[in-house]
């Protein structure tokens, strides 16, 4: 998707990390940080919070590190992780949009079927909910 736009692949901890990201912001190149862990470097907070501002001359800029960098509206920022179930701090979660791509095909089918049943036959969905509650109460009684 972004390969044609010269996607810049990076990892936290590489030399010139902030300089490379600044180049992406300045030139409007998409940046992908791979294999992030649960800790995210606070140096990229201005990007996550989209803290671009206009100068007196009308230029859009962003403060990265200790310098202001011209901001191109074509800039896109992505992060990926290989962690199966990462737990990020609430401060991180409010700054980003998390997408979980580990959903199975069967899980998607069940969700879609549930949505269709709710739209087409709400009385069946209500009956199903009652059965689930009844089964839970029965399990508690058995214990």
N, C-alpha and C positions, 0 to 999 in steps of 0.2 A: 504494500500500500504506500509506504513512504520511501521505498527504495529509490524510486525515480527522483525524489527530492533530496538525494544524498544524505540519507539517514546516518547520523553519527552515533556509533555504538560505543558505550563506555561502561566502566565499573567504578564503584566507589574505591578510593584509595590509590588510584593511578596518579602518576606525576602529572602536573599541570591540569588537574581535574577542573578547577574553577575557570582556568583560562580556556579550556576546550568548550565548556558550557557557555561561557561568555561569547565565544565565536559563533556558536549556534544561535544564541539570542540575537546577536548583531546581524548575522547573515540570513536569518529566517530559516535555518536548517532544523529539521526535526532531530531531537536527541532522545536516545533510548538508553537508560541505565539498566543493565542486566544484573541478575543475581543479587538483588538487595536483600538484606537481612531485616530483622525487626527494628534495628536502629537506622534512622535516616539522618544524614548529615544536615545540621541546621543551616549550613551555608546556602542550601537551595531553597530555603523558606520563602524568599521573595518570588521565586518562580512558582512554588506551590500556591502561594497566596495571591498570585497575579498582581504584584505590586508595581505595575508599570505606571509611570507618571509623565506628564508633559512638562517640558522646560519652558522658559520664557520665550524661546525661539520657536516653539511649537513642535520640537522633536520629542518623540516618545522614548523614555529611558527607564532603566531598571537598575537598582543598586545591588550589585553582586560583590560580596567581599568588601573591599575598601574603595571601590571605584564605581562610577556610573557607566552603564553600557547602553548604547543605542538599542532600542527594542524594535524588532521587525514583527509585524502582525502575523506573518506566516510561520513563526516559531511554534513548534509543538513539542510537548514534553511527555515522555512515557517512562514507566518503571515496571520491571518484571521481577518476579522471584520464583525460585524453584521449590520454595518451602510449600509443603502440602496444605498446611493450615496455619498461616502466620497470624500472630496476634499483635496488632499495632496499638500504640498508645492512643487514647482518645484525641490528643492534640494532633496526631498525624491523620487520623480518620476524618477530621473535620476539614482538612486541607486538600484531600484527594478523593477521587472516585475509585472505589475498589470494585473490581470485576473478578468473579471467581469462574474460571473456565474449566473447573473439574466436574461440572455437572454431567451426569451420564445421559445417554440417549433415552434410557428407560425412565429416568427421573423426569426428563422433559416431557415425555409422552404422558406420564401420570399427571403432571401439572396441567398440561393442555387438556386432557380428558376432564379433569376437575373443573377447569374454567368453562368448558363446553356444557357440562352437566349443570353447573350453576346458572348458565344463561338459558338453557333449553328446558330443564326440569328442576326448578329450585326445590320442589317438594322432595325429590329423591335425595338431593344434597342434604336437606334438613334431616331426613330419616337416617342418612349415613352418619351425620354428626351425632344424632341421638344414640345410635348403635355404638359408636366409638366411646362416648361418655359412659354408656352402660357397661361396656367391656372393661373400662378402667375401674369402675366401681366394683365389678365382679372380681377383678384381680385383687383389689384391696381387701375385699371380703375373704377371699381365699387365703391371703397372707395372714 
